[in-house]
Amino acid sequence: MLAETICSAVSAAGLGIAAITAYRKRFLAATRIAAYSLVPVGLVLTGVIDWLTDVVFKPAVWLGFGLLALAWLLFMLTRAVERRGGRTREERKAAKAAPGDGAVAQAASSRPLTSGGATAAGTRDGSRKKSGQGTGDDFSDIEAILKKHGL
């Protein structure tokens, strides 16, 4: 009952201000003030004010909002962990079971490298690299890409 009285008083005051504004020949502003003034009465008549007062003054409702906030926080936390590269237990098991990439990486890392950057067995085509060639050729393609993009 108190909320309805307050909303009615606010609306009446707003309509009074709108009337004064219209008297001063500012009709657009007066219309806008009148529109804002009618909102509290409309909320009272639709029952929104009763619903809001029930929500504000019940501790169980606040507990519910707290649980919803906790659930949202947990969802966001799990999404952040997923984006950082966190895997589920099933994904880790599947990665260990699949010999595709892991076997290639182990075979590549087991071969020793020479000072020129090529493996001891040779380059990809099987020929050995000359010892006179340094690591400058290794970065020429990277330099070309950087120059192409103006960096």
C-alpha positions as semicolon CSV with decimal commas, in nm:
position;residue;x (nm);y (nm);z (nm)
1;M;0,000;0,000;0,000
2;L;0,286;0,234;0,080
3;A;0,456;0,170;-0,253
4;E;0,139;0,253;-0,445
5;T;0,098;0,580;-0,254
6;I;0,459;0,681;-0,322
7;C;0,426;0,601;-0,693
8;S;0,103;0,800;-0,717
9;A;0,266;1,099;-0,545
10;V;0,567;1,084;-0,777
11;S;0,337;1,072;-1,080
12;A;0,128;1,364;-0,957
13;A;0,442;1,572;-0,894
14;G;0,575;1,486;-1,239
15;L;0,250;1,584;-1,405
16;G;0,257;1,914;-1,215
17;I;0,610;1,981;-1,340
18;A;0,495;1,891;-1,693
19;A;0,209;2,141;-1,665
20;I;0,449;2,417;-1,555
21;T;0,685;2,330;-1,841
22;A;0,397;2,342;-2,090
23;Y;0,290;2,683;-1,950
24;R;0,644;2,806;-2,035
25;K;0,584;2,705;-2,401
26;R;0,826;2,409;-2,390
27;F;0,579;2,152;-2,518
28;L;0,827;1,887;-2,627
29;A;0,994;1,880;-2,285
30;A;0,654;1,887;-2,113
31;T;0,537;1,586;-2,313
32;R;0,853;1,395;-2,224
33;I;0,813;1,477;-1,852
34;A;0,448;1,369;-1,861
35;A;0,548;1,039;-2,020
36;Y;0,805;0,972;-1,748
37;S;0,551;1,071;-1,484
38;L;0,298;0,814;-1,600
39;V;0,543;0,522;-1,572
40;P;0,513;0,473;-1,190
41;V;0,132;0,464;-1,203
42;G;0,148;0,218;-1,492
43;L;0,382;-0,006;-1,290
44;V;0,145;0,002;-0,993
45;L;-0,156;-0,087;-1,205
46;T;0,021;-0,378;-1,377
47;G;0,133;-0,529;-1,046
48;V;0,504;-0,490;-1,104
49;I;0,546;-0,286;-0,786
50;D;0,389;-0,562;-0,574
51;W;0,619;-0,817;-0,735
52;L;0,924;-0,597;-0,675
53;T;0,841;-0,540;-0,309
54;D;0,798;-0,915;-0,265
55;V;1,138;-0,972;-0,424
56;V;1,321;-0,707;-0,224
57;F;1,194;-0,803;0,119
58;K;1,223;-1,185;0,104
59;P;1,557;-1,342;0,206
60;A;1,484;-1,657;0,008
61;V;1,470;-1,451;-0,310
62;W;1,812;-1,300;-0,234
63;L;1,948;-1,649;-0,170
64;G;1,815;-1,752;-0,510
65;F;1,984;-1,454;-0,677
66;G;2,307;-1,546;-0,500
67;L;2,287;-1,904;-0,627
68;L;2,220;-1,782;-0,980
69;A;2,523;-1,554;-0,957
70;L;2,736;-1,844;-0,831
71;A;2,618;-2,064;-1,119
72;W;2,700;-1,790;-1,371
73;L;3,045;-1,747;-1,214
74;L;3,114;-2,120;-1,240
75;F;3,008;-2,122;-1,607
76;M;3,241;-1,831;-1,685
77;L;3,525;-1,995;-1,493
78;T;3,496;-2,318;-1,690
79;R;3,487;-2,126;-2,020
80;A;3,802;-1,937;-1,922
81;V;3,981;-2,263;-1,838
82;E;3,873;-2,416;-2,170
83;R;4,006;-2,118;-2,363
84;R;4,342;-2,140;-2,187
85;G;4,386;-2,492;-2,319
86;G;4,235;-2,700;-2,043
87;R;4,132;-3,040;-2,165
88;T;3,879;-3,282;-2,028
89;R;3,990;-3,619;-1,900
90;E;3,851;-3,789;-2,213
91;E;4,044;-3,554;-2,443
92;R;4,371;-3,626;-2,261
93;K;4,314;-4,003;-2,284
94;A;4,236;-3,973;-2,656
95;A;4,551;-3,768;-2,713
96;K;4,765;-4,029;-2,536
97;A;4,604;-4,315;-2,725
98;A;4,644;-4,156;-3,071
99;P;4,999;-4,229;-3,195
100;G;4,970;-3,987;-3,491
101;D;5,126;-3,661;-3,381
102;G;5,302;-3,788;-3,071
103;A;5,508;-4,050;-3,256
104;V;5,619;-3,798;-3,518
105;A;5,717;-3,546;-3,253
106;Q;5,915;-3,808;-3,058
107;A;6,094;-3,929;-3,373
108;A;6,177;-3,573;-3,474
109;S;6,312;-3,482;-3,133
110;S;6,518;-3,801;-3,101
111;R;6,744;-3,710;-3,398
112;P;7,041;-3,492;-3,301
113;L;7,094;-3,159;-3,477
114;T;7,416;-3,039;-3,631
115;S;7,548;-2,687;-3,593
116;G;7,392;-2,579;-3,924
117;G;7,042;-2,670;-3,813
118;A;7,013;-2,987;-4,023
119;T;6,985;-3,331;-3,871
120;A;7,282;-3,563;-3,857
121;A;7,121;-3,788;-4,117
122;G;7,088;-3,499;-4,360
123;T;6,823;-3,264;-4,491
124;R;6,476;-3,361;-4,611
125;D;6,589;-3,471;-4,952
126;G;6,866;-3,690;-4,805
127;S;7,165;-3,477;-4,910
128;R;7,397;-3,343;-4,642
129;K;7,432;-2,973;-4,585
130;K;7,768;-2,811;-4,639
131;S;7,934;-2,697;-4,321
132;G;8,006;-2,356;-4,473
133;Q;7,638;-2,263;-4,479
134;G;7,527;-2,104;-4,154
135;T;7,191;-2,040;-3,999
136;G;7,142;-1,728;-4,213
137;D;6,970;-1,934;-4,485
138;D;6,735;-2,083;-4,231
139;F;6,582;-1,742;-4,160
140;S;6,574;-1,607;-4,515
141;D;6,215;-1,715;-4,573
142;I;6,109;-1,555;-4,245
143;E;6,286;-1,234;-4,339
144;A;6,111;-1,235;-4,677
145;I;5,771;-1,266;-4,511
146;L;5,850;-0,984;-4,269
147;K;5,970;-0,759;-4,551
148;K;5,656;-0,840;-4,749
149;H;5,440;-0,716;-4,461
150;G;5,661;-0,413;-4,400
151;L;5,802;-0,520;-4,067
